[in-house]
Amino acid sequence: CEGRGQVIPSPCGTCHGAGQREERVTVSFKIPAGVDRGTQLRLKGQGEAGKGRGPRGDLFVVFEVEPDARYERDGVDLHQRLEVPWPLMVLGGKFPVDTLYGQDEIRVSAGTPGDQVVKLQNAGIPRLRGTGRGDLYLHLRVDVPTKLTSEQSELVRNLQASFGYAEGEEEGFLAKVFGSDKSGKKGKK
């Protein structure tokens, strides 16, 4: 009798005397913007029926969020690697960027190094229990072309020569560290 003080002599085949039956139902709910893996959402009164005609319990939904190939998430902030053409890194200018909220652009300064990080404010994930959004951090990488036309190759060689780096005259790493010996003499042992 499970403490109820009565025994049902001929229980029905559906609930076997428990007074409840198992049933699958579809529940609809709105997913709040900004949920992350492990976030729990409580749906009041959507759980199992209470014993002895008690109120229904609550249903807890635990979210799993699939990663996006373009972004790496850090709380409400996003990080993205961004390939920028090397002439733009050298000369500077504007560069278009796709964000979660549409097209934006960043300003790249002349002479920007290849490991620069640019922050786009308010372009990250919405704050779950608050206002505003996180930021988008763009990790700039130099996009070096792998195939050049003969005209482009000649232009790059001329540019290289204008900086004083003639082809084939570069010193190796060890020569830069220990000094080069262009006279052909071997170092002391």
C-alpha angles and dihedrals in degrees: 000000000000091000095305095114096235138081122211105225097198111025120193120256093242103056100013090224097308094112090231135080131202115250134170116229134178115236122199122203140158116256109224117232113255101033115154135194109298096020110143124214119196117214107194117222094005097104132085122318115264122251117261094015092308121154121283118266127235129271118224118205116201114199129224112194120201115227119247118231092223100049140045113208125222106177105294093342125089129208124203134178109228123197109214122187111254095234088059090050089052100040100028129223143134123315126191118238130192112222133178087265100047138275120345133159138223129211112234114202121224111268095021111171119236095247097056120134119212121195123214106196120223093009097109135081120319113255108253098218103020146035131289131019139267124257134266115230114202114203103204118219125184112248103214114191115238097198124048132176117240089256092052091047090053091050091051091048090051090049090048091050091048088060091052097255107126116193113265095012097093116121120231124245096262092049090054092050100041099025127255125269105209092169091074094240117139119236123254118274 
